[in-house]
Amino acid sequence: MDNHAEKWKRYYEKSLAKPHAKRTEFALSLNESGLQIAVDCGCGTGSDIGYLSSQGYRVFGFDINAEAVAICRDRFSDDKLVEVSQDTFENFSYPNAGVVIAGASLFFANPAEFKQTWQRISDSIAEGGIFVGDFLGQSDSWASEYPSQTTPLTQLEVESLFEDFDVIRFHERNEPGITAIGIEKHWHIYSVIAVKRG
C-alpha cells in the first residue's frame, strides 16, 4: 500500500470512533425547507450519516474512496434511509435536499470544475435548506503540498459562493496544528453554515 493510501486507512480507522459533528445538529435545527433529505459529500466512515438517519432524514452519502464506501455500506446495510455511492463531486447526481454537508471534503474537488460543481450543489439546496461545510484556504499546507489536486480559495472567493444564502456562521481557522492521524501541518480553513434564500 502506498503512503497516501496508508494515511487514509489510518484516518478511517480513527474516524469510526468519532461522533457526528455538533454543527450537524445545529444545521438540522435551522432547516426550514420542509425536506428531510440530506446529502453528505465526502462522507468518510459515515458519522454524520448515522446521526441524520436517526433524525428521520433520507441520506445520500458519497465518497471517492472505495474503502470509505465499503465501510458505510456495511455500517448502514440495514438502514433503509441511507444510500451510499462511490462518486466524485463532479459526477454525483445531487437530489433536491434540505441539508447538504461537505465537511473537509470540498478541499479535494477538481479545481478546473469547481465553479460548475458548486453551482450544482447550490442549486440542489431547497429554499430554507442548509449548507454546512469547509473550504480550503490558500495558506493551508494542502493548498500546495497535497499528493493530488486541491481547490484552495481566498476569503472573497468563499464569500462570493453564498450570494443566494444568508450566512449564519463564517469561521476562519489559520494556524499550525495536526491532522487526525497526528501529522503536523498548517491549517487554513473557512467553515460556513448558511441558509438558502428563495
SULRA-V762571 format. One record per residue. N is the residue number from 1. PHI is phi in whole degrees, 0 to 359 (none if undefined). OMEGA is omega in whole degrees, 0 to 359 (999 if undefined). Layout:
<<N;PHI;OMEGA> <N;PHI;OMEGA>>
//
This chain:
<<1;none;180> <2;286;187> <3;299;181> <4;296;179> <5;295;179> <6;297;178> <7;297;178> <8;296;180> <9;300;179> <10;296;178> <11;297;181> <12;295;178> <13;299;178> <14;292;186> <15;295;182> <16;301;181> <17;269;186> <18;275;176> <19;286;177> <20;296;180> <21;287;179> <22;299;181> <23;291;175> <24;293;175> <25;300;180> <26;298;180> <27;301;180> <28;296;180> <29;293;181> <30;268;187> <31;292;178> <32;244;183> <33;282;187> <34;82;180> <35;257;175> <36;263;177> <37;234;181> <38;231;175> <39;239;176> <40;249;184> <41;276;184> <42;67;193> <43;288;179> <44;59;182> <45;271;168> <46;92;182> <47;297;178> <48;284;179> <49;302;181> <50;301;179> <51;293;181> <52;302;179> <53;297;180> <54;296;179> <55;265;176> <56;88;180> <57;277;166> <58;281;190> <59;241;173> <60;248;178> <61;248;173> <62;217;178> <63;208;179> <64;281;187> <65;271;184> <66;299;181> <67;295;178> <68;297;180> <69;297;179> <70;297;178> <71;299;182> <72;293;180> <73;297;177> <74;290;183> <75;297;185> <76;247;184> <77;299;181> <78;260;183> <79;260;184> <80;289;181> <81;275;188> <82;246;174> <83;230;183> <84;240;180> <85;225;173> <86;272;186> <87;202;176> <88;250;174> <89;303;187> <90;286;187> <91;253;182> <92;295;176> <93;268;185> <94;286;175> <95;283;172> <96;294;192> <97;227;173> <98;271;181> <99;219;172> <100;236;180> <101;248;175> <102;220;183> <103;279;177> <104;53;182> <105;241;179> <106;296;173> <107;309;192> <108;257;174> <109;293;181> <110;293;184> <111;298;181> <112;291;183> <113;243;189> <114;299;182> <115;301;179> <116;292;179> <117;299;180> <118;297;180> <119;299;179> <120;294;177> <121;296;182> <122;300;181> <123;296;183> <124;282;183> <125;275;182> <126;290;175> <127;304;183> <128;85;178> <129;278;191> <130;237;164> <131;251;173> <132;223;182> <133;182;187> <134;230;177> <135;232;182> <136;279;175> <137;278;186> <138;285;179> <139;269;180> <140;291;178> <141;306;183> <142;287;178> <143;296;182> <144;231;189> <145;246;182> <146;278;184> <147;294;176> <148;235;183> <149;298;172> <150;231;181> <151;239;176> <152;283;182> <153;230;172> <154;278;178> <155;300;179> <156;298;179> <157;295;178> <158;295;181> <159;301;182> <160;292;179> <161;290;190> <162;248;179> <163;296;181> <164;262;184> <165;230;164> <166;261;182> <167;279;181> <168;269;177> <169;224;175> <170;220;185> <171;232;176> <172;253;173> <173;247;182> <174;218;187> <175;195;172> <176;292;178> <177;190;178> <178;230;177> <179;279;180> <180;299;180> <181;255;170> <182;87;179> <183;267;180> <184;288;175> <185;200;172> <186;263;179> <187;265;169> <188;218;189> <189;225;170> <190;254;180> <191;252;188> <192;228;165> <193;236;186> <194;214;181> <195;254;180> <196;286;176> <197;274;177> <198;280;999>>
//
